[in-house]
Structure formats: structure tokens, C-alpha cells
Amino acid sequence: KEYRDVTINGAVSQMYSEMAGRHRAQPGTIQIINTATLAPSQCKRDHVVEMHNSSLKYPVIRKVPLVAKKLRTTFKSRRPMTFVR
């Protein structure tokens, strides 16, 4: 199996979580035989290979400052703005 993570420990944690979720396997019953860091050319799984594109862009979400307590309402008639002009 291939897992994309910054560290090998993080990848092992992902594997334990997946095995527990999909197969109801307990961590004590899982035997890890080998771990390795793969070069991008050695990756085979689609969900790992699709992250190798260097032109990936993600939306930048900025924190919106809170409105003063006296101006807040429980229900709003319009959507919140998630960006600062």
C-alpha cells in the first residue's frame, strides 16, 4: 500500500486508521514487514500520483475578523464573506 505523508510515522498511522476502518483490524494484530520512502517515479496509486503535479493550486482562506458582540445576530439573510477585499 502507498500512503502520502511527511514522515514514515504519519504514513504508518494512516495505515493503522485505514485497517481499523475498513477491516476492523486491531493495531496489535497488524504486522508491518517493510517501510520505504518512494521516489515520485516509483509511485503507482492514483491518489498519490495526482499530487505530483507541480502546478497544483489550493484556495487561500483568510481569517475574517469577528464582528463586535452588539452587532452580531443569530441568523443572517446573506452568506458570509470568506475573503477580505
N, C-alpha and C positions, 0 to 999 in steps of 0.2 A: 504494500500500500504506500501511496505517496501523500505526504502532508506538507503543506506550505506553512512555515513558521520561521521566526527569527532564530530560535535555539532548538537544539535537539530535545531538550526537556519539554519545551512547548509542544513539539510535534508528538512526543510520547503522551502528553496529557490529552491532546486531541484524539489520539488513537484509543486511549482508555475510555474517553467520553463516548466515542462512536461505538465501541464494542459494547459498552453498557447500554446505550440507547437502542441499538439495532438488534443485538443478540442477547441482551440481559446477562452479559458476562461479568463476573466479579473480578476486580483487579488481581486478586490472588490466584486466579485460575488462568491468567494470560501469561504466556511465556514469550518474551521478546528475544529473538535469536540474533538479530543484527540491526544496527542503525548506521546510516551513512548520509552524508551531505552530497546531493547530486548537482552536477552542472546543469545549466538550462537545456543543453542539447540532449541530456540523458533522460529528461522527464517525459513521461508517456501519458499521464492522465490529463484529460481536457481541462478540468477545473484548475490545474496547476499551470498548464501551458498557456492558457489565456491571460495570465498575469505577467507573462514575459514581454508583452508589448511595451515599448518604452514611451509611447505616446498616450498612455492612459491618463485620463483626467477625471478627477473627482470633484463634486461640488464643494465649495468652501462655505461653511456655515459659521456665521459670526454670532457672537452673543448679543442679544438685544437687551439694552438696559431696562430695568424694571421701572414701571410707572409708579408714581407716588401712591401711597395707600388710599388717600382720599379720592383719587381719580380712577381707581380700579373698579371694575364691575364684574359680576359673576358671569354674565352672558354678553357676548359681543355679536353685533349684526354683520361683521365682516371678518375675513380671515386675518390672522396675524401676519405681520411682515417679518420674514426671517433674514432680511438683509438690511444693511444700513446704507442709506443713499449718500 
